Amino acid sequence: MFATPSRFALLGATALSAAALSACGGGGGDSTPATPASTLGTLAVSMTDAPTCGFDAVNVTVSKVRVHRSEGAADSDSGWTDITLSPAKKINLLNLTNGVLEALGQTSLEAGRYTQLRLVLDSNASGSANTVVPTVGKLEQPLETPSSVQSGIKLVGQFDVTAGQKTDVVLDFDACKSVVTRGKGAYALKPVVKVVPVTLNGISGFVSTAVLGRSVQVSAQQNGQVVSATTPNPTTGEFFLSRLAPGNYDVVITANDSAASVVAGVPVASASSTTVLSTTTAPILLAPGNSGAIGGTVTLSPASTEAAYVSAKQSFAAGPTVTIKYQGADLATGAYTIANLPVAAPQFATYSSTLPLVFSASSAAPAGKYRVEAAATGYVTKSVDNVDISAANQSNVNFALTR
C-alpha cells in the first residue's frame, strides 16, 4: 500500500488521539436502560479534507458527532448517541490532505444499521472558533457560521455496527466548496461534508518539484465531477487521492502559469488497491503556459441562501470531460472569478501501467476554450460553451438559475 513515512506517523498519532478521546465519547441521547455488552459494537469517527481554494488555513471547531438509526430523526428526537469532544477541538482542515485523518472519538453503540450522522460545530459566537486565513492578506478572519451547525450538519449514509467489533467512519469535509465569500472581506461557512470509505486505497504519484510554489491541485473525477482532490506534499511533490470507490477516474493536475495535465481512465481496482501514476525519479512535469480568467455573476430565482458554484470544463474528442477549476459565487453579490485558468491546450495521456506516462498537447481540447457551468442545489444547471480566453479574459459570463 502507498504511504509515506510522514503519513504513517500522522495516522499513528490519530490512532492515539482516538484512544484518548474515547473516554469523553459516548453518552446516549435518551434514558433507556443499559444495553447488554454482548450486543454492543464500537463506532469510531475521523475527519479528512479536500484542498481549499485561496486560503492558507481553514479552521473549524468540532464539538460533537451525533449518530441515529433513522435517516429522518430530528435533533430533538430520542435515540441519539453522541461523541462529545471536551473541550471542543479546533482543526485546520488544510492539515488533512493526502489521506491524513483527524480522530474525533469513538463510542459504544447497539449492534445494527445506522443511517444518519450529524457533525456539530461551535456556534462561533467568539469569532475565533471557525476561521480562515486568506492567502492574500494572511490575516485570520471569522467565518460566518449558520445556526444549523449547532444542531449538526446532517450526513445521510448507511453503515452497520457489529457486536464486538469496531466500525470506522470517515467524514470528508470539502473546505474548497464549504467556504464562500459574502461581500468584500467577509467569508461564510456553507458546509459540504460526505461520508467516505475508511480503507486507505486510491491513486498516488509525484509532480515535479519545479511547480510546487504555484498552487498545485490534483483531483480524481468522474463524468467531469470532482470526486476527490488534494494538494501535493510541499517538499517532495507526492500526492495521494485516497478512499476512492472502485472504478475508473480521470486525474487532473493544475498549477498557476502551467498547462493542465489530464490522465484518462485511471483504474482503482478494489477498496484496498493503489494505482501509481508516477515516481519520485520520474515525476509528472507540467508544461509552462499563460493564465487567464473567467468571471461574471450568478443569480438565483427565487432568491435563496444556497451557494452557487461555477466550473470551467474542457472536453476531449473520444475522451472525457473534466473540470479544470471551479469557484463559488459570492453569497451577497453573486459575483465570481475563476482565476489562473490555463490558456495553453491541456497535456493528455491515457493511463498505462507502464511508466512514465507519455503526455502530449491535446488538439481535441482547443487552447483557451472552456465550457462554463453554473450549479446550485435545487436549481437547474446552466452552461455556456466555447468561452475563449486565448486572447483576453472574459468577465461577463453571467447565469440566471431557476428551480
VEXDREN-2710 file (C-alpha; in Angstrom, 1 decimal):
% VEXDREN-2710
k/r/px/py/pz
1/MET/0.0/0.0/0.0
2/PHE/1.3/3.5/-0.9
3/ALA/2.1/5.7/2.1
4/THR/5.0/8.0/3.1
5/PRO/6.7/7.7/6.4
6/SER/5.2/11.0/7.4
7/ARG/1.7/9.7/6.7
8/PHE/2.3/6.6/8.8
9/ALA/3.4/8.9/11.7
10/LEU/0.4/11.1/11.3
11/LEU/-2.0/8.1/11.1
12/GLY/-0.4/6.7/14.2
13/ALA/-0.9/10.0/16.0
14/THR/-4.6/10.0/15.1
15/ALA/-5.0/6.5/16.5
16/LEU/-3.6/7.6/19.8
17/SER/-5.9/10.6/19.7
18/ALA/-8.9/8.2/19.2
19/ALA/-7.9/6.2/22.3
20/ALA/-7.6/9.4/24.3
21/LEU/-10.9/10.8/23.1
22/SER/-12.9/7.6/23.6
23/ALA/-13.1/8.4/27.3
24/CYS/-15.1/11.5/26.5
25/GLY/-17.1/9.9/23.7
26/GLY/-20.4/8.1/24.2
27/GLY/-23.3/9.4/26.1
28/GLY/-26.7/8.4/24.8
29/GLY/-29.4/10.9/23.8
30/ASP/-32.1/9.3/26.0
31/SER/-32.5/7.5/29.3
32/THR/-33.2/3.9/28.1
33/PRO/-31.8/1.1/30.2
34/ALA/-28.2/0.0/29.7
35/THR/-27.7/-2.3/26.7
36/PRO/-26.1/-5.7/27.4
37/ALA/-22.4/-5.6/26.5
38/SER/-22.8/-8.7/24.3
39/THR/-24.9/-6.7/21.8
40/LEU/-22.6/-3.7/21.7
41/GLY/-20.1/-2.6/19.0
42/THR/-17.9/0.4/18.7
43/LEU/-18.2/3.4/16.3
44/ALA/-15.0/5.4/15.6
45/VAL/-15.3/8.7/13.6
46/SER/-12.5/10.6/11.9
47/MET/-12.3/13.6/9.6
48/THR/-10.3/14.3/6.4
49/ASP/-10.3/17.1/3.8
50/ALA/-10.0/18.2/0.2
51/PRO/-7.8/21.2/-0.6
52/THR/-9.0/24.7/-0.2
53/CYS/-9.2/27.5/-2.8
54/GLY/-7.2/30.6/-1.9
55/PHE/-6.6/30.0/1.8
56/ASP/-3.6/29.2/3.9
57/ALA/-5.8/27.8/6.7
58/VAL/-9.4/26.9/7.2
59/ASN/-10.3/26.2/10.9
60/VAL/-13.4/24.6/12.2
61/THR/-14.1/23.7/15.8
62/VAL/-15.9/20.4/16.3
63/SER/-17.9/20.0/19.5
64/LYS/-19.8/16.8/18.9
65/VAL/-20.7/14.0/16.5
66/ARG/-24.2/12.5/16.7
67/VAL/-25.5/9.2/15.3
68/HIS/-29.0/7.8/14.9
69/ARG/-30.6/4.7/13.3
70/SER/-33.2/6.8/11.5
71/GLU/-32.4/9.0/8.4
72/GLY/-35.4/11.2/9.3
73/ALA/-34.7/11.7/13.0
74/ALA/-34.9/15.3/14.2
75/ASP/-32.3/16.7/16.5
76/SER/-34.8/16.7/19.4
77/ASP/-35.9/13.1/18.9
78/SER/-34.8/10.3/21.3
79/GLY/-32.4/7.6/20.2
80/TRP/-29.3/9.8/19.5
81/THR/-25.9/8.7/20.7
82/ASP/-23.3/11.5/21.0
83/ILE/-19.5/11.6/20.7
84/THR/-18.7/14.8/22.7
85/LEU/-15.3/16.4/22.3
86/SER/-14.5/18.1/25.6
87/PRO/-13.0/20.6/25.1
88/ALA/-14.2/21.2/21.6
89/LYS/-11.4/20.7/19.0
90/LYS/-10.2/23.4/16.6
91/ILE/-8.9/21.7/13.4
92/ASN/-7.1/23.2/10.5
93/LEU/-8.6/21.3/7.6
94/LEU/-5.5/22.1/5.4
95/ASN/-3.5/19.6/7.6
96/LEU/-5.8/16.8/6.5
97/THR/-4.9/16.3/2.8
98/ASN/-3.3/13.2/1.1
99/GLY/-5.2/10.7/3.2
100/VAL/-4.4/12.1/6.7
101/LEU/-7.1/11.7/9.3
102/GLU/-8.1/13.6/12.4
103/ALA/-9.7/11.3/15.0
104/LEU/-12.9/12.8/16.5
105/GLY/-13.5/10.0/19.0
106/GLN/-15.5/6.8/19.5
107/THR/-18.4/5.4/21.4
108/SER/-20.3/2.1/22.1
109/LEU/-23.4/1.5/20.1
110/GLU/-26.0/-1.2/20.0
111/ALA/-25.4/-3.5/17.0
112/GLY/-27.4/-2.7/13.9
113/ARG/-27.7/-0.4/11.0
114/TYR/-27.4/3.4/11.4
115/THR/-28.5/5.9/8.7
116/GLN/-27.7/9.4/10.0
117/LEU/-24.7/11.2/11.3
118/ARG/-24.5/14.8/12.4
119/LEU/-21.3/16.9/12.7
120/VAL/-21.8/19.6/15.3
121/LEU/-19.6/22.7/15.1
122/ASP/-19.0/25.5/17.5
123/SER/-21.5/28.4/17.0
124/ASN/-18.6/30.8/16.5
125/ALA/-20.0/33.4/18.9
126/SER/-16.5/34.4/19.8
127/GLY/-15.5/34.8/16.2
128/SER/-12.4/32.6/16.7
129/ALA/-13.7/29.1/16.6
130/ASN/-14.4/28.8/12.8
131/THR/-12.0/31.0/10.8
132/VAL/-10.0/31.3/7.6
133/VAL/-6.6/32.7/6.7
134/PRO/-6.7/34.1/3.1
135/THR/-3.6/33.5/1.0
136/VAL/-3.8/37.2/0.0
137/GLY/-3.7/39.3/3.2
138/LYS/-2.7/36.5/5.6
139/LEU/-4.9/37.8/8.4
140/GLU/-7.2/35.3/10.2
141/GLN/-10.9/36.2/9.5
142/PRO/-14.0/34.8/11.2
143/LEU/-16.3/32.5/9.3
144/GLU/-20.0/33.4/9.4
145/THR/-21.4/30.2/10.7
146/PRO/-25.1/29.2/10.0
147/SER/-27.2/28.4/13.1
148/SER/-27.8/24.9/11.6
149/VAL/-24.3/23.8/12.6
150/GLN/-25.4/23.9/16.3
151/SER/-27.9/21.1/15.7
152/GLY/-25.4/19.4/13.4
153/ILE/-24.5/19.2/9.7
154/LYS/-26.8/16.3/8.5
155/LEU/-25.0/13.4/6.8
156/VAL/-27.1/10.6/5.5
157/GLY/-25.3/7.4/4.8
158/GLN/-25.8/3.8/5.9
159/PHE/-23.3/1.9/8.0
160/ASP/-23.5/-1.3/10.1
161/VAL/-22.2/-1.7/13.7
162/THR/-21.4/-5.4/14.6
163/ALA/-21.4/-6.7/18.1
164/GLY/-17.9/-7.0/19.5
165/GLN/-16.3/-5.2/16.5
166/LYS/-15.2/-1.6/15.6
167/THR/-16.8/0.3/12.7
168/ASP/-14.7/3.2/11.3
169/VAL/-16.4/6.2/9.6
170/VAL/-14.6/9.0/7.8
171/LEU/-16.1/12.4/7.2
172/ASP/-14.7/14.2/4.2
173/PHE/-15.0/18.0/4.8
174/ASP/-14.7/19.7/1.4
175/ALA/-13.2/23.1/2.5
176/CYS/-13.0/24.4/-1.1
177/LYS/-16.8/24.2/-1.5
178/SER/-17.6/25.0/2.1
179/VAL/-16.0/28.5/2.3
180/VAL/-17.6/31.2/0.1
181/THR/-17.3/35.0/0.1
182/ARG/-20.1/37.2/1.4
183/GLY/-19.3/40.7/0.3
184/LYS/-15.9/42.4/0.4
185/GLY/-13.6/40.9/3.0
186/ALA/-16.3/38.6/4.6
187/TYR/-16.5/34.8/4.5
188/ALA/-19.3/32.3/5.2
189/LEU/-19.3/28.6/6.0
190/LYS/-21.6/26.5/3.8
191/PRO/-20.6/23.0/5.0
192/VAL/-20.1/20.3/2.3
193/VAL/-19.3/17.0/4.1
194/LYS/-19.7/13.5/2.8
195/VAL/-19.0/10.0/4.3
196/VAL/-16.2/8.2/2.5
197/PRO/-14.7/4.7/2.8
198/VAL/-12.1/4.3/5.6
199/THR/-9.8/1.9/3.7
200/LEU/-6.7/3.7/2.5
201/ASN/-6.8/3.0/-1.2
202/GLY/-6.7/5.3/-4.2
203/ILE/-4.3/7.0/-6.7
204/SER/-0.8/8.1/-6.0
205/GLY/2.1/9.8/-7.7
206/PHE/4.5/12.7/-7.8
207/VAL/4.5/16.0/-9.6
208/SER/7.7/17.9/-10.4
209/THR/9.0/20.0/-7.5
210/ALA/9.6/22.8/-10.0
211/VAL/5.9/23.7/-9.8
212/LEU/5.2/23.3/-6.1
213/GLY/5.1/27.0/-5.4
214/ARG/2.3/27.6/-7.9
215/SER/-0.8/26.3/-6.1
216/VAL/-0.8/22.8/-7.5
217/GLN/-4.0/20.8/-7.2
218/VAL/-4.7/17.2/-8.1
219/SER/-8.2/15.8/-8.5
220/ALA/-9.9/12.5/-9.3
221/GLN/-13.0/13.0/-11.4
222/GLN/-15.8/11.0/-13.0
223/ASN/-18.0/12.5/-15.7
224/GLY/-16.5/15.9/-15.1
225/GLN/-17.4/15.9/-11.4
226/VAL/-14.6/16.2/-8.8
227/VAL/-14.8/13.1/-6.5
228/SER/-11.6/13.7/-4.5
229/ALA/-8.9/16.3/-4.6
230/THR/-5.6/17.1/-2.8
231/THR/-2.5/19.2/-2.8
232/PRO/0.9/17.6/-3.2
233/ASN/3.5/17.4/-0.4
234/PRO/5.1/20.9/-0.5
235/THR/8.6/19.4/-0.4
236/THR/8.5/16.2/-2.3
237/GLY/5.6/16.7/-4.7
238/GLU/4.0/13.5/-3.6
239/PHE/0.2/13.2/-3.8
240/PHE/-2.4/10.7/-2.8
241/LEU/-6.1/10.7/-3.8
242/SER/-7.4/8.5/-1.1
243/ARG/-10.5/6.5/-0.2
244/LEU/-12.0/6.1/-3.7
245/ALA/-14.7/3.7/-4.6
246/PRO/-13.5/1.1/-7.1
247/GLY/-13.9/2.3/-10.7
248/ASN/-12.2/4.4/-13.4
249/TYR/-11.2/8.0/-12.8
250/ASP/-9.8/10.9/-14.8
251/VAL/-7.0/12.6/-12.9
252/VAL/-6.5/16.4/-13.5
253/ILE/-3.4/18.3/-12.3
254/THR/-3.3/22.1/-12.4
255/ALA/-0.9/24.8/-11.4
256/ASN/-0.7/28.5/-11.9
257/ASP/1.1/29.6/-15.2
258/SER/1.0/26.0/-16.5
259/ALA/-1.0/23.9/-18.9
260/ALA/-3.2/21.3/-17.2
261/SER/-2.3/17.7/-17.3
262/VAL/-5.0/15.0/-17.7
263/VAL/-4.7/11.3/-17.3
264/ALA/-7.8/9.5/-18.6
265/GLY/-9.1/6.1/-17.4
266/VAL/-7.1/5.6/-14.2
267/PRO/-8.4/2.3/-12.6
268/VAL/-8.9/1.8/-8.9
269/ALA/-9.4/-2.0/-8.8
270/SER/-10.5/-2.5/-5.2
271/ALA/-11.1/-1.0/-1.8
272/SER/-7.6/-1.8/-0.8
273/SER/-5.5/-1.1/-4.0
274/THR/-3.5/1.9/-5.0
275/THR/-2.7/2.9/-8.6
276/VAL/0.6/4.6/-9.2
277/LEU/0.8/7.3/-11.9
278/SER/4.4/8.5/-11.4
279/THR/7.5/8.1/-9.2
280/THR/9.9/10.4/-7.4
281/THR/12.6/9.7/-10.1
282/ALA/10.1/10.4/-13.0
283/PRO/7.5/12.9/-11.7
284/ILE/4.8/14.4/-13.8
285/LEU/6.0/17.6/-15.5
286/LEU/3.6/20.4/-16.2
287/ALA/4.1/22.4/-19.4
288/PRO/4.6/26.1/-18.9
289/GLY/1.8/28.4/-20.2
290/ASN/0.0/31.7/-19.6
291/SER/-3.1/32.0/-17.5
292/GLY/-6.4/33.8/-17.9
293/ALA/-9.7/34.3/-16.1
294/ILE/-13.4/34.0/-16.5
295/GLY/-15.9/36.0/-14.4
296/GLY/-19.4/37.2/-14.1
297/THR/-22.5/36.8/-11.9
298/VAL/-24.9/34.1/-10.8
299/THR/-28.4/35.0/-9.8
300/LEU/-30.9/32.6/-8.2
301/SER/-34.6/32.8/-8.8
302/PRO/-36.3/32.5/-6.4
303/ALA/-33.5/34.1/-4.2
304/SER/-32.1/31.8/-1.5
305/THR/-29.1/31.3/0.7
306/GLU/-27.9/28.4/-1.4
307/ALA/-24.3/28.6/-2.6
308/ALA/-23.7/28.5/-6.4
309/TYR/-20.6/27.1/-7.9
310/VAL/-19.2/27.8/-11.4
311/SER/-16.9/25.3/-13.2
312/ALA/-14.6/25.8/-16.2
313/LYS/-14.6/22.5/-18.1
314/GLN/-12.8/21.1/-21.2
315/SER/-13.7/18.0/-23.3
316/PHE/-11.6/15.7/-25.3
317/ALA/-12.7/14.1/-28.6
318/ALA/-13.4/10.4/-27.9
319/GLY/-12.3/11.1/-24.3
320/PRO/-13.5/12.6/-21.0
321/THR/-14.9/15.9/-20.0
322/VAL/-13.1/17.3/-17.0
323/THR/-13.3/20.2/-14.6
324/ILE/-10.1/22.3/-14.8
325/LYS/-11.1/24.7/-12.0
326/TYR/-14.2/25.9/-10.1
327/GLN/-15.2/28.7/-7.8
328/GLY/-18.1/29.6/-5.5
329/ALA/-20.1/32.7/-6.3
330/ASP/-20.3/35.5/-3.7
331/LEU/-23.3/34.9/-1.5
332/ALA/-24.1/38.7/-1.3
333/THR/-23.5/39.8/-4.9
334/GLY/-23.4/36.6/-7.0
335/ALA/-20.1/37.6/-8.5
336/TYR/-17.4/35.0/-9.3
337/THR/-14.0/34.9/-10.8
338/ILE/-12.2/31.7/-11.9
339/ALA/-8.6/32.9/-12.0
340/ASN/-5.4/31.2/-13.2
341/LEU/-7.1/29.2/-15.9
342/PRO/-4.6/27.7/-18.4
343/VAL/-4.6/29.3/-21.8
344/ALA/-2.5/26.5/-23.4
345/ALA/-4.1/23.3/-24.5
346/PRO/-4.0/20.6/-21.8
347/GLN/-1.4/17.8/-21.8
348/PHE/-3.2/14.5/-22.2
349/ALA/-2.3/10.9/-21.5
350/THR/-4.3/7.7/-21.3
351/TYR/-3.5/5.6/-18.3
352/SER/-0.9/2.8/-18.7
353/SER/0.7/0.6/-16.1
354/THR/4.0/1.2/-17.9
355/LEU/5.6/4.3/-16.5
356/PRO/6.4/7.0/-17.2
357/LEU/3.2/8.1/-18.8
358/VAL/3.6/10.0/-22.1
359/PHE/1.8/13.3/-22.3
360/SER/1.1/15.3/-25.4
361/ALA/-0.7/18.6/-26.1
362/SER/-4.3/17.8/-27.0
363/SER/-5.8/19.2/-30.2
364/ALA/-9.1/17.7/-29.1
365/ALA/-9.5/20.3/-26.4
366/PRO/-8.9/23.7/-28.0
367/ALA/-6.5/26.0/-26.3
368/GLY/-8.1/28.6/-24.1
369/LYS/-11.7/27.5/-24.7
370/TYR/-14.0/26.3/-21.9
371/ARG/-17.5/25.2/-21.2
372/VAL/-18.6/27.3/-18.2
373/GLU/-21.2/25.7/-16.0
374/ALA/-23.1/27.1/-13.0
375/ALA/-25.0/24.9/-10.5
376/ALA/-26.7/25.3/-7.1
377/THR/-28.6/22.7/-5.1
378/GLY/-32.3/22.8/-6.1
379/TYR/-31.7/24.8/-9.3
380/VAL/-31.4/23.8/-12.9
381/THR/-27.8/23.7/-14.0
382/LYS/-26.9/26.0/-16.9
383/SER/-23.8/26.3/-19.1
384/VAL/-22.1/28.5/-21.8
385/ASP/-20.0/26.8/-24.4
386/ASN/-16.8/28.0/-26.1
387/VAL/-15.8/30.7/-23.7
388/ASP/-12.5/31.8/-25.1
389/ILE/-9.7/33.3/-23.0
390/SER/-6.9/32.8/-25.6
391/ALA/-6.8/36.5/-26.5
392/ALA/-8.4/38.2/-23.4
393/ASN/-10.1/37.4/-20.1
394/GLN/-13.8/37.1/-20.1
395/SER/-15.6/39.0/-17.4
396/ASN/-19.3/38.9/-18.4
397/VAL/-20.3/35.2/-18.4
398/ASN/-23.5/35.5/-16.4
399/PHE/-26.1/32.9/-15.3
400/ALA/-29.7/33.1/-14.1
401/LEU/-30.6/29.9/-12.4
402/THR/-34.2/28.8/-11.8
403/ARG/-35.8/25.9/-10.0
END
